[in-house]
Amino acid sequence: MGVVVDPAVPPGIAGLLRANAPLLGRMRAGWVPPAEAETQRRSPSSVLLLAATPLVIALMAVLLESPAAPLGFLLLGGFVFLVLVKIAGISEVTEDHRPHERSLYDRARRHEGRYLIPQDFDEEAAALLRRAQQAIATVLRSHVHAEGLLDAARNAILLPEQEWQIARLLAKLSALRREHRELLARGLAPEAAAAVRPLQGALDNSAAAVAERVEALERYAARVAEAERAYHAREQIAELRARLPRYEELLAEAGAGTMAVAEIERLAEDADTVERALLRTVTSAHEAFRHLEG
């Protein structure tokens, strides 16, 4: 299902949000990545290690020129070990707190309310949203859409907007259902139970209204799928018709004459039939689209 983003969000930021659902989930749960300046600031131990370097080098030089040379080598090894440990620690911090995470956090805060993550939907809402997304994908990935047989410009605007509006309503519905279940779980007095019934009715009616929107999308996708099948049939018959002369030539050379000519020529009739079927299915899809807009 992934992240659903308001179509009005700039494409670059929308792509960033969609690509980082797990991180957005952590941020929604309260995790805050450190500011970029914090990730680049030297720790006190780094400062001390840097300040001690000249002294260590000078001491090692003295020891290496003295009878205590083995001690100098030992000091050198220990110092190198400390430096390597520190470098490893810096690398780990850098990996854990990449500037990318802070950048994502800042953009997510700036566009709060204009994107929804999987955690915003309960199980029922998530299933309904997946159905809507599948219907939209069926339309936008079809050849009849790509070839302009449908209203591609309106599809490109209306369908993402439909996805966002459906997702937004389902997220609100999920939040209210969650609160409603928690309220019921605490137990209600008889007087309160009577007042709760209309609220349950409002939830059920809202869910049914959103389901009707999704079903309208599915009807449109079904019409587009019919047009898609007719489109592919037309393409296949056109390819077969292009091969007709070679088959006719083979029949003539083989002395078969008119044995199978009638059967082969039916391809032309089939092509006309499929063309009419394609026009009918495309017209039907347009009608379903107009119903979707209404």
PEPE-V232816 format. One record per helix or strand. SS is the DSSP state (H for helix, E for strand). FROM is the first residue (numbers start at 1). TO is the last residue. Records with the same first field share a line. If there is no record, write none. Layout:
BEGIN
SS=FROM-TO ; FROM-TO
END
This chain:
BEGIN
E=4-5 ; 115-116
H=11-18 ; 21-28 ; 36-40 ; 44-64 ; 69-96 ; 99-110 ; 118-120 ; 123-140 ; 143-146 ; 152-185 ; 190-254 ; 261-293
END
